Structure formats: C-alpha cells, structure tokens
Amino acid sequence: MSPAADTLRAAVVGAGPSGFYAADQLLDAGFGVDLIDALPTPFGLVRAGVAPDHPKIKSVTRVYDRTAARPGFRFFGGVELGGEITRAELLARYHVVLYAVGTADDRRLGIPGEDRPGVHAATRFVAWYNGHPSATGESFDLTARRVVVIGNGNVAVDVARMLVLDPSELAQTDTADHALRALSGAHVEEVVVLGRRGPAQAAFTNPELRELGELTRADVHVEPSELELDEHSAHWLEHEGDATARRNLELLRDFARRPVNGHARRIALRFLRSPVAVLGEGPDGPVRALRVARNRIELSGDGRLEAVATDRHEDIECELVLRSIGYRGCPVDDVPFDEARGLIRNAGGRVCDEDGRHHRGEYVVGWIKRGPSGVIGTNKKDAADTVSRIVEDASAGLLNEPARSEPDWITDRIPTAVAWNGWCAIDARERTAGERQGRPRVKIVRLPDLLAAAVGTA
Ligand code: NAP
C-alpha cells in the first residue's frame, strides 16, 4: 500500500540485519519505510555470509519477517543504488535516506604473488558457497591438498570448517548446489589457519573456536610451543584481557593437549606468522607455497600489541590460499566516502562532508558506518543510535525536504522490482525444493531465475 501523503518517508538502502533493525525502529518512530536492495532477495549476510551449517544463526530472519509484515513497510528488491536509481533521486523523494549497504569488498595483503591463480578472498569463497548471484561463476581449485587461510577471525573459522565438513553434513545444509558438489568432492587434507599475532590476540569468538574441536572429520592441531605467551601478551591477559581472549586460550590449550583422533582431515592453527610472498612457477604460475615471516609481539606507542616480523622465514606448501583479513566498504554512487577507512563518511551515523558538516537527511548504519565488526545483534544497538539521531533531527526540523512525493516511483520506473510477496514466492519455492532433499532450502542462485521465481514463472 502506498503511504499517506503527510507521512514522513524513509528510504533504507540495504536489506541486511542493520537495514532491517533500522527499518523497524523507523516504523516505531512513525516513518513509512521503503527498504531497497540490489538483490531480489533480502537479509544480506544472513543469507550470503552466515555459514550454511549454522542454521540457528539464520533463524534471526523471523524477526525481520515481522518487520516486513508491519504497516508502512515496503520492500523493493533488485534495485541498485548507483544503478537503476541514484542518490539524487532518493533525496528528491524521501525525508530520510539511510545507507545500510554493508562492506562488499575485501582487504588485500599487498604482498608479491597475491594475484597468482589459487589466491582468493575468503569473502568470495563465502559468497560462492552461499549462492550469492555475483559469485556463482567463480571457481576454487578444491583438488588442493593443503589450503592456507590467512587471518584469525570468525570468517577464517567458517571457511576452514566448510572445507573439511563431511559430505553427509554438507548435504543437510542450504549450501548452494554448485558448491555442495565441489566441496563434497574436495581433496583437502589440511587447512592451515594463520594468525599474524599470538593466540591471546585471536579475533575468534569462543563458540566458533570450540566448534573446531567438535568436527566429525577433522582433527584440530595446535603446537603447544606456539601457545607460550610472550611477556606483553601475558601481562595484557592478566590485567586487561577480556573473558573471550582468556577462554580462547583455554580452548587452544585443550586442543594442544588432545591426542590425535586419526581423522582424515586436519585443521592446524598457527600463530605469529605473516605472509610475505605467494610463491609459484614463474611470475604468473599458480600458488605452490606461502612464504611467511615469524613474528614477535611488541607494544606499540599507542599501547596496542603489534606483530613485528623477525628475519626468520618459512615456506608452507599449499595449492590454495584464502585471505580472510576483513571486509572493506566501497563507495556507493556519490555518497561521501572516507577512502582511508573504507566507510561512508559519518559522525555518529549522520553522513557528513570532510569538515564534519551533516548532509541533511542522510544517515548510515551497520558495517558501512562503523566497520566490519561485531555479530548480527550488534547492529540492533548500532541502528538504534542512528535512528535516535534521526528522531532528534526530525524534532529540530532538520530532515531533508523532498521536492516530490511520487509514492509509486520505484515500481513505475522498474517494473521488475521484487516486492515482499515476490521474495515470499522465491522463499516458498526454495523451501519446497529443500524439503524434498531434507535441506532447509535449495537456493536459487541466478538473477534471472530469482526474478522469474518472484513472479511465479520459474
Ligand atoms: P576480523 O574478526 O576482523 O578478523 C580479521 C583477522 O585478520 C584478524 O585476525 C586480523 O589480525 C587479521 N589480519 C588483518 N590484516 C592482516 C594482515 N595484513 N595479515 C595477516 N592477518 C591480518 O574479521 P572477519 O573474520 O572478516 O569477521 C568480520 C566480523 O564478522 C567479525 O566481527 C566476526 O566476529 C563476525 N563474524 C561472526 C561470525 C559468527 O558469529 N559465527 C561468523 C563470521 C563473521 P589482527 O587482529 O592482528 O589485526
């Protein structure tokens, strides 16, 4: 239903968790909300990032379904800001334009050989096994016997686990069919997860790390000597370290003490090693090894515990490298962007220019506001912070004053835009196909097929 002419209108761009939390809170504040996403499907990284063997985490979408059912909410999928629509067009029609576009790019290592065949961003691997339409054409050489995953965050843990899951476990998940086939036939024997700092600085959360010790087909291996803390880390852990870091260390010590189960696969967690070059035949040959420097931990001037390379190097033979060193935002249309931080330029959620002057009516939430950190629920509080500023600005008469109303402008312009009932049609089709195979869903992964399913013609 189109909103009444006197309703304050908000366009939320990006239908991931932060977009949904902000939409819900804007509805509470009396706004009509148009939630716009470049994909025909909602839920952002819940659909395309959360590992397929973590269905409980995905069940958060029930909360978003309730938001979508509220009066005043409309969804427009398959509509890209900077593609079919522009920032100027949004500002001409909405009192509030809120960016919730996430951080679509990945960070790079900047080392020689990083572009060799066989070196990929873990974020693309994640998008591929989760059936993101932009990643269905990618391929990963899963004849590799050893894979190195660079980084000590939860994404590194997710991809390491996905590489060693038993085919019977994968078969119960909503892993995209192309990836299900490839992963089920993978030859991977060892995944080496490489941290540049020590075990006390790993960014894993406890349940994710613990799960590595519960895999049915893989042993987890940790060298006891790598768990001996340097003086700085020991001091930090005793005086400042948080419960997560302490528990991580206990889990790692437990892994190091465990007898080998004799599983066919193994995940080796290694610390204090930074990649310095990807080695292979000639300048462009595929990866054959990763050269790493041994690091030591030093206290930097700002009190941070840093990895500092020593002159000791070693080569880890491998045929596939996944760099999992964090996401990075990319510019959207002409929205002010802070290149150095890889984020939309903002002050506490208000989009601003270099001098800190607020761009009236423009706001930001989620990873593209604060950087790629935290779990899904972190975005609820983050959205509340931005929405409270919107409410403040509304009371002070400082929102955007759109020149036009045109409530149906998106569907008039883009007849293929997928409404919420279109997504429900996609969802029903995927779930029905899943039921036949004992899986939560069989994902539709090609854009034309998603659009066809949305109108019931697939
Ligand atoms: P992350 O948690 O920020 O971890 C990035 C890792 O990359 C860190 O260990 C970092 O080490 C390392 N790194 C950065 N630059 C590096 C370099 N040049 N060389 C070597 N290592 C480098 O990022 P993420 O794993 O992408 O996860 C993003 C967010 O999503 C996190 O908040 C995570 O908890 C969340 N997430 C949660 C789940 C879940 O709850 N199940 C699953 C996936 C992701 P330093 O610490 O030394 O910088």
Residues whose N, C-alpha, C, O or C-beta is under 5 A from the ligand:
A	BS01	NAP	L109 G151 N152 G153 N154 V155 A156 R196 R197 Q201 A203 S324 I325 G326 Y327 P372 S373 G374 V375
